[in-house]
């Protein structure tokens, strides 16, 4: 049985995947029957050869859940089923909890910096006010 799945490329902490057609018994990074496209999760980019993907699906290849989600986002499943496929631009840019925490932490850092600068300015103004009273 042939599956359309991802094979990992790239360095440690920098994943990059190829979308390939492989035999089910082949190892994750084993020899592929065909390469259908690429997926870069760090830059949220997907490049798929739709014609060869549809050809493999017509020949009976099964998809993994991740590949099915990618194909659906790119409109390939709709084309395969005979409907008009549209590419969803926001499919890979959805908000993730970990990303939300990182963005919140970055937003707090500038707020803290401005808060530390403001009392320093007030401290400089305070002695000036005291001199005016004398």
C-alpha positions in Angstrom: 0.0 0.0 0.0 1.3 3.5 -0.9 0.9 6.4 1.4 1.4 10.1 0.8 3.4 11.3 3.8 6.1 13.6 5.1 9.8 12.8 5.2 11.9 15.1 7.5 14.8 17.1 6.2 16.7 20.0 7.6 18.8 20.5 10.8 18.0 20.0 14.4 15.4 22.5 15.6 14.9 23.6 11.9 12.5 21.1 10.4 11.8 21.0 6.6 9.6 18.3 5.1 9.2 16.7 1.7 5.8 15.4 0.7 6.4 12.0 -0.8 4.7 8.9 -2.0 6.2 5.9 -0.1 5.4 2.3 0.6 3.9 1.8 4.0 6.7 -0.5 5.2 9.4 1.9 4.3 11.1 3.9 7.1 10.3 7.6 7.5 13.4 8.8 5.7 13.7 5.8 3.4 13.6 5.8 -0.4 10.5 7.5 -1.8 8.6 6.5 -4.9 8.0 10.1 -5.9 8.4 13.6 -4.4 5.2 15.6 -4.6 6.2 18.8 -2.9 7.7 20.5 0.2 6.4 21.9 3.5 8.3 24.4 5.6 6.6 24.9 9.0 9.0 27.6 10.2 8.2 29.9 7.2 4.6 28.5 6.7 5.2 27.7 3.1 3.8 24.8 1.1 4.7 23.9 -2.5 2.9 20.9 -4.0 2.8 19.5 -7.5 -1.0 19.2 -7.7 -1.1 17.1 -10.9 1.1 14.4 -9.6 -0.6 14.4 -6.2 -4.0 13.9 -7.8 -2.5 11.2 -10.0 -1.3 9.3 -6.9 -4.6 9.7 -5.2 -6.4 8.4 -8.3 -4.1 5.3 -8.2 -5.2 4.6 -4.6 -2.6 6.2 -2.4 -3.7 7.0 1.1 -2.8 10.2 2.9 -1.6 10.8 6.5 -3.6 13.3 8.5 -1.0 16.0 8.1 -0.8 15.6 4.3 -4.5 15.6 4.1 -4.7 18.9 6.0 -2.0 20.4 3.7 -3.8 19.2 0.6 -7.1 20.5 1.9 -5.6 23.9 2.6 -4.1 24.1 -0.9 -7.4 23.0 -2.6 -6.0 19.8 -3.9 -8.6 17.6 -2.3 -11.4 19.7 -3.7 -9.9 19.4 -7.2 -9.5 15.6 -6.7 -13.2 15.3 -5.8 -14.1 17.3 -8.9 -14.9 20.7 -7.3 -13.1 24.0 -7.7 -10.2 24.2 -5.3 -9.1 27.4 -3.6 -6.0 28.0 -1.7 -6.5 29.2 1.9 -3.8 31.7 2.6 -4.5 31.8 6.3 -4.4 28.0 6.7 -0.8 27.9 8.0 -0.9 31.1 10.0 -3.4 30.1 12.6 -2.7 31.2 16.1 -1.0 28.6 18.3 -0.9 28.7 22.1 2.9 28.6 22.4 3.2 31.4 19.8 0.6 33.5 21.6 2.7 33.2 24.9 5.9 34.3 23.0 4.1 37.3 21.5 2.7 38.3 24.9 6.1 38.0 26.5 7.6 40.2 23.8 4.8 42.8 24.2 5.5 42.9 28.0 9.2 43.5 27.6 8.9 47.0 25.9 6.2 47.9 28.4 8.6 47.2 31.2 11.3 49.2 29.6 9.1 52.2 29.2 8.0 51.8 32.8 11.6 51.8 34.1 12.4 54.9 31.9 9.4 56.9 33.2 10.4 56.8 36.9 13.9 57.8 36.0 12.6 60.9 34.3 10.3 61.6 37.3 13.3 61.3 39.6 15.2 63.8 37.6 12.3 66.2 37.7 11.7 65.8 41.4 15.0 67.5 42.5 14.3 70.3 40.1 11.0 70.9 41.8 12.6 70.9 45.2 15.1 73.6 44.0 12.3 75.8 42.8 10.7 75.8 46.3 13.9 77.1 47.9 
